[in-house]
Amino acid sequence: MDTTLGERVALVNEGIADAARAAGRNIDDITTIVVTKFHPAQLVRDLYDLGVRNIGENRHQEAEAKAAELAPLDLTWHFIGQLQSNKARAVRKYAQVLHSVDRPSLVNALANAAMTPEGLPENNAVEVLDCFVQLNLTQDPGRGGVQPADVVELAELVAAQPSLNLLGVMAVAPLDEEPRVAFARVKAASERVQTVIPQANFISAGMSHDYAAAIAEGATHLRIGSAITGNRPVAG
Ligand SMILES: *Cc1c(COP(=O)(O)O)cnc(C)c1O
């Protein structure tokens, strides 16, 4: 790319502001998370210097290492990838928001990870983890997430855990569907969740190529990677 990081951050911020205006929405209701997977910690530092405070990662080991290296910076770490239950405790130590709660066994693992073996809160003070339940908008179970028919049930499991705070629903638009149509289905799922958990009114949706459609359908948390970071380095 022949643009600088700062130019790309500014361009995406403008695009988000335009889409919010077109949708009659307040820009303050939209959080932009910059997805830095496969990029070095230095890129996160550069983003921090440009004012970015919300960082997204989708691989546990990589996220854990970067969060440790950058611990002095006041960043909010969002874990957005598929998560193995045996990583629940480790993720709770560095991530403030988990976007990919996709099954009851993970809810249990996350809840247990906040407790000692005696069933007491870790360190006497459980830090509450903000969570989204992930919707699968395809028929492919490998894509992660629950089918829309099952989302309310999973949301209720999260909401029942004192150490978890349900923010709302998360989804990735399928490649073979018009994003706006897919995001309308996410909005409908969000509304169903809110009938039982009214405060879970946030929607994590929208990536580099479809964030405007997501904003039009009520997204509150955008996960933007390549439009800001440039092309991802090839995974090593
Ligand atoms: C990589 C990733 C993104 C960002 O994708 P871009 O197309 O690079 O913006 C968003 N959400 C998830 C779950 C991702 O894995």
Ligand as a Chemical Component Dictionary entry (heavy atoms), coordinates in Angstrom:
data_LIG
# 
_chem_comp.id                   LIG 
_chem_comp.type                 NON-POLYMER 
_chem_comp.pdbx_formal_charge   0 
_chem_comp.three_letter_code    LIG 
# 
loop_
_chem_comp_atom.comp_id 
_chem_comp_atom.atom_id 
_chem_comp_atom.alt_atom_id 
_chem_comp_atom.type_symbol 
_chem_comp_atom.charge 
_chem_comp_atom.model_Cartn_x 
_chem_comp_atom.model_Cartn_y 
_chem_comp_atom.model_Cartn_z 
_chem_comp_atom.pdbx_ordinal 
LIG C1 C1 C 0 -9.622  -10.818 10.620 1  
LIG C2 C2 C 0 -10.973 -10.570 11.208 2  
LIG C3 C3 C 0 -11.616 -9.337  11.050 3  
LIG C4 C4 C 0 -11.022 -8.190  10.227 4  
LIG O1 O1 O 0 -11.103 -8.525  8.876  5  
LIG P1 P1 P 0 -10.678 -7.472  7.726  6  
LIG O2 O2 O 0 -11.392 -7.975  6.514  7  
LIG O3 O3 O 0 -9.207  -7.548  7.596  8  
LIG O4 O4 O 0 -11.165 -6.145  8.139  9  
LIG C5 C5 C 0 -12.840 -9.155  11.656 10 
LIG N1 N1 N 0 -13.432 -10.135 12.366 11 
LIG C6 C6 C 0 -12.862 -11.351 12.540 12 
LIG C7 C7 C 0 -13.577 -12.382 13.339 13 
LIG C8 C8 C 0 -11.621 -11.606 11.967 14 
LIG O5 O5 O 0 -11.055 -12.806 12.136 15 
# 
loop_
_chem_comp_bond.comp_id 
_chem_comp_bond.atom_id_1 
_chem_comp_bond.atom_id_2 
_chem_comp_bond.value_order 
_chem_comp_bond.pdbx_ordinal 
LIG C1 C2 SING 1  
LIG C2 C3 SING 2  
LIG C2 C8 DOUB 3  
LIG C3 C4 SING 4  
LIG C3 C5 DOUB 5  
LIG C4 O1 SING 6  
LIG O1 P1 SING 7  
LIG P1 O2 DOUB 8  
LIG P1 O3 SING 9  
LIG P1 O4 SING 10 
LIG C5 N1 SING 11 
LIG N1 C6 DOUB 12 
LIG C6 C7 SING 13 
LIG C6 C8 SING 14 
LIG C8 O5 SING 15 
# 
